[in-house]
Amino acid sequence: MLKILKIKNFVTIDSIEINFSNGLTILSGETGAGKSIIVDAISLIAGNKIKKNFVKFNYDKAEITAIFEKNILIEKFLQNKNIQSNNTIIKIKRIIYSNGKSRVYIDDMIYPLALLKELGSLLVIIHSQNSYLSIDDQVTKLDIIDSYCNNLPLREKVINLWYQIKYLKEHLIKLEKKNRLLESRYSQIYEEFQKLKDLNLQKNEIDFLNKIYKKFSNIEIVSSLINKIFNDLDSDKDSIISKINNISNNIKSLNKYEDNLENIIKEIETIKISISEIISYFNKYISNIDSNKYDIKYIKDRLNLINKFATLYNVIPDKLYDYYQNIQQEIKNFNKLEDISNVINEIKILETELTESLNILSQNRKYAAKNLSNDISKIMNLLSMKNSTFQIDINEIDHFRYGFDSIEFLVNTNVGMDLIPISKVVSGGEMSRIFLAISFVVGKIQKADFIIFDEIDNGVSGAIAEKIGKILHKLGENSQILCITHLPQVAIYSNEHFLVEKFIDNSQKTISIIKKLNFLEKKEEIARMLGGIEITDTARAHAQSMLNKISRKKNKSI
């Protein structure tokens, strides 16, 4: 239920605060005074899109704040969305900027507009004078009958099942395509895998073989060079070591006759040690060379085979081992492929569950259609549509996510006429009454506590208007009703009455204001609605008579 509505810098409104009560609240005023602005503000609080510039001229932003009393559905919604709200009320604020953007706050925390739109459907239902245009929409008709027979939870289950099956079928198509591609790929790489498996290539094998081959494939050249080194270093009297020994001996002899040759002698000794180490190194090297240890021909053939495979699979030899590991893993992954039969079985199980739910959904609708038709027909007759009939026909169609029922609303507004689709009703007055009858019946069980009727009494007057007022008053016993009307016969049934007025301020700007009327002010407004711009004593007397008369009728059953 809406408790407080605050509007600031919105169209022609500077700043207003409205406190709402239970029951039927009437909003009246001259044409163009700004009654629709109030409805626009509430629709934005309910999450509707911004379709025009609502920000007051010369301002950067407008603000709308609404405080609602929470019900069980709102509490559950907030819990499901993990929104912390410990109070019995919920505060919603929407800031609209002049550039068309907006920001949403729920209990002073910012949230996306999409969430507010979901929440808005639980806060308020708005019926405008053009709402009946959507009555012929298939989903709207399903909403009406499913609300009436409490089918919405089951319908939600059907929708979820429908989407699950849709997803699984799309997944199955992709899976089948993927598996076909993988099967082709498997045939290709399995042959490669077997060949590489037979090759039995080891990690780092190529690097090892290359080093061995490089070393032992040239063993004769290596041995010849080392022998030459030995010959030059230490093989005969002309070798380097022999000559250094001679030099060393001569310097030592010379040292007997010359001073200061000790350092030279030490240097010569160092050279001799270095050459001895070189000789020792090559001795060990030559002793370690065992050409019989490795089969050079095998190594050469093995390297050639590896290079052949590398060329065949378009990889460099050093990467052939990694290539083999990759396709080996790919082969293993084939065994982990999702089994198509599992998906098909899951679809069958869900389709069975869906069919059962669809049958129950349809049975509930068919059972409710007769009762709903009778209830709406009764209200239509109360609205001076004597002998009129409202009928709901249900036909079967190919299944879609709301079920396999096609709903048709038919009416007969005159005796002897055939039932016709509601979309064929020409009279605006009849259409308004039919729509009100539907709204009244369904409004009793709709999920929002707050319902707005925006001039749905268009095209009616007199006794019919009075009956509309009585029905709205009765509806207000269980819901909070806000009705925008220009008919005094409707307005007299209000529990509260607000008047919207427009004037030009000192700066020549248009300002809209709203005020709550007391009994005398309400009588004056009823007189204005009866008589026009100039309120006469006759209009005032008529207004007083209507209010006195209506106070006796309010509590009578409709």
FENURJO-V380277 format. One record per residue. PSI is psi in radians with two decimals (NA if undefined). Layout:
PSI / PSI
This chain:
2.38 / 2.17 / -0.87 / 2.42 / 2.16 / 2.30 / 2.34 / 2.29 / 0.79 / 1.93 / -1.87 / 0.18 / 2.21 / -1.13 / 2.16 / 2.73 / 2.18 / 2.26 / 2.11 / 2.69 / 3.13 / 3.02 / -2.73 / 2.09 / 2.23 / 2.43 / 2.05 / 3.03 / 2.87 / 2.78 / 2.25 / 0.04 / -0.47 / 0.33 / -0.73 / -0.39 / -0.66 / -0.77 / -0.71 / -0.75 / -0.76 / -0.65 / -0.60 / -0.64 / -0.47 / 0.04 / 0.15 / 2.75 / 2.69 / 1.98 / -0.14 / 3.07 / 1.89 / -0.17 / 2.32 / 2.51 / 2.35 / 0.23 / 2.67 / -0.45 / 2.78 / 2.69 / 2.36 / 2.23 / 2.31 / 2.40 / 2.11 / 2.57 / 2.27 / 2.54 / -3.07 / -0.72 / -0.69 / -0.75 / -0.80 / -0.72 / -0.81 / -0.69 / -0.76 / -0.52 / 0.11 / 0.68 / 2.06 / 2.13 / 1.82 / -0.19 / 3.01 / -0.09 / 2.85 / 2.30 / 2.23 / 2.27 / 2.40 / 2.17 / 2.18 / 2.20 / 2.74 / -0.32 / 0.07 / -0.15 / 2.90 / 2.91 / 2.44 / 2.34 / 2.31 / 2.04 / 0.79 / 0.17 / 2.43 / 2.42 / 2.81 / 2.70 / -0.63 / -0.65 / -0.70 / -0.65 / -0.71 / -0.82 / -0.63 / -0.58 / -0.35 / -0.27 / -0.72 / 2.52 / 2.22 / 2.10 / 2.00 / 3.06 / -0.29 / 0.07 / -0.50 / -0.27 / -0.47 / -0.08 / -0.54 / -0.02 / 2.37 / -0.76 / -0.68 / -0.75 / -0.67 / -0.69 / -0.73 / -0.89 / -0.61 / -0.58 / -0.72 / -0.72 / 0.29 / 0.73 / -0.14 / -0.73 / -0.73 / -0.69 / -0.65 / -0.68 / -0.75 / -0.76 / -0.77 / -0.75 / -0.71 / -0.80 / -0.64 / -0.79 / -0.74 / -0.80 / -0.80 / -0.64 / -0.71 / -0.69 / -0.67 / -0.74 / -0.80 / -0.68 / -0.74 / -0.74 / -0.76 / -0.77 / -0.64 / -0.75 / -0.69 / -0.62 / -0.72 / -0.76 / -0.68 / -0.77 / -0.66 / -0.90 / -0.38 / -0.68 / -0.74 / -0.73 / -0.78 / -0.72 / -0.77 / -0.57 / -0.73 / -0.55 / -0.55 / 0.79 / 2.34 / 2.75 / 2.33 / 0.20 / -0.72 / -0.76 / -0.74 / -0.82 / -0.68 / -0.71 / -0.78 / -0.78 / -0.74 / -0.64 / -0.80 / -0.23 / -0.33 / 0.63 / -0.64 / -0.75 / -0.77 / -0.79 / -0.73 / -0.75 / -0.70 / -0.69 / -0.71 / -0.70 / -0.78 / -0.77 / -0.73 / -0.56 / -0.73 / 0.72 / -0.57 / -2.97 / -0.29 / 0.11 / 2.86 / -0.78 / -0.61 / -0.74 / -0.68 / -0.65 / -0.74 / -0.77 / -0.75 / -0.78 / -0.72 / -0.69 / -0.65 / -0.67 / -0.71 / -0.49 / -0.31 / -0.41 / -0.33 / 2.51 / 2.92 / 0.55 / 0.08 / -0.73 / -0.66 / -0.74 / -0.72 / -0.71 / -0.74 / -0.71 / -0.67 / -0.73 / -0.74 / -0.70 / -0.74 / -0.76 / -0.66 / -0.68 / -0.69 / -0.79 / -0.73 / -0.73 / -0.83 / -0.45 / -0.84 / -0.72 / -0.83 / -0.52 / -0.47 / -0.28 / 1.97 / 1.66 / -0.32 / -0.22 / -0.59 / 2.49 / 1.70 / -0.63 / -0.73 / -0.77 / -0.76 / -0.78 / -0.69 / -0.79 / -0.70 / -0.70 / -0.75 / -0.77 / -0.60 / -0.79 / -0.72 / -0.76 / -0.71 / -0.69 / 0.19 / 0.80 / 2.76 / 2.60 / -0.70 / -0.34 / 0.04 / -0.67 / -0.77 / -0.68 / -0.77 / -0.75 / -0.67 / -0.81 / -0.46 / -0.73 / -0.64 / -0.70 / -0.75 / -0.67 / -0.48 / -0.56 / -0.24 / 0.07 / 2.48 / 2.29 / 2.11 / -0.61 / -0.58 / -0.73 / -0.75 / -0.75 / -0.69 / -0.70 / -0.76 / -0.75 / -0.81 / -0.64 / -0.63 / -0.79 / -0.69 / -0.78 / -0.76 / -0.77 / -0.66 / -0.71 / -0.76 / -0.76 / -0.82 / -0.71 / -0.75 / -0.73 / -0.78 / -0.66 / -0.70 / -0.45 / -0.75 / -0.81 / -0.75 / -0.74 / -0.78 / -0.73 / -0.76 / -0.69 / -0.69 / -0.79 / -0.66 / -0.72 / -0.62 / -0.46 / 0.55 / 0.45 / 1.22 / 2.42 / 0.30 / 2.71 / 2.38 / 2.27 / 2.43 / 2.05 / 2.41 / 2.12 / 2.67 / 2.40 / 3.02 / 2.44 / 2.33 / -3.12 / -0.27 / 0.03 / -3.00 / 0.50 / 2.31 / 2.14 / 2.32 / 2.18 / 2.11 / 2.56 / 2.65 / 1.92 / -0.11 / 2.52 / 2.38 / -0.12 / 2.64 / 2.73 / 2.36 / 2.67 / 2.54 / -0.47 / -0.28 / -0.06 / 2.17 / -0.69 / 2.18 / -0.64 / -0.74 / -0.72 / -0.71 / -0.73 / -0.68 / -0.77 / -0.72 / -0.68 / -0.77 / -0.80 / -0.68 / -0.83 / -0.84 / -0.54 / -0.46 / -0.44 / 0.10 / 2.73 / -0.28 / 2.44 / -0.30 / 2.08 / 2.34 / 2.28 / 1.94 / 1.62 / 0.73 / -0.07 / 0.26 / 2.31 / 0.09 / 2.90 / -3.13 / -2.35 / -0.62 / -0.75 / -0.69 / -0.68 / -0.62 / -0.76 / -0.73 / -0.68 / -0.75 / -0.69 / -0.73 / -0.71 / -0.54 / -0.16 / -0.48 / -0.30 / 2.79 / 2.12 / 2.28 / 2.11 / 2.18 / 2.10 / 2.75 / 0.14 / 2.14 / -0.50 / -0.46 / -0.75 / -0.54 / -0.30 / 0.08 / 2.58 / -0.57 / 2.61 / 2.20 / 2.49 / 2.26 / 2.22 / 2.71 / 2.42 / 2.95 / 2.16 / -3.08 / -0.44 / 0.25 / 0.58 / 2.51 / 2.24 / 2.34 / 2.37 / 2.80 / 2.41 / 2.58 / 2.33 / 2.42 / -3.07 / -0.79 / -0.72 / -0.64 / -0.73 / -0.69 / -0.70 / -0.68 / -0.70 / -0.72 / -0.72 / -0.50 / -0.73 / -0.23 / -2.67 / -0.83 / 2.04 / 2.09 / 2.89 / -0.57 / -0.75 / -0.68 / -0.73 / -0.71 / -0.73 / -0.76 / -0.72 / -0.73 / -0.75 / -0.68 / -0.74 / -0.72 / -0.51 / -0.44 / -0.39 / -0.40 / -0.71 / 0.02 / 2.55 / 2.50 / NA
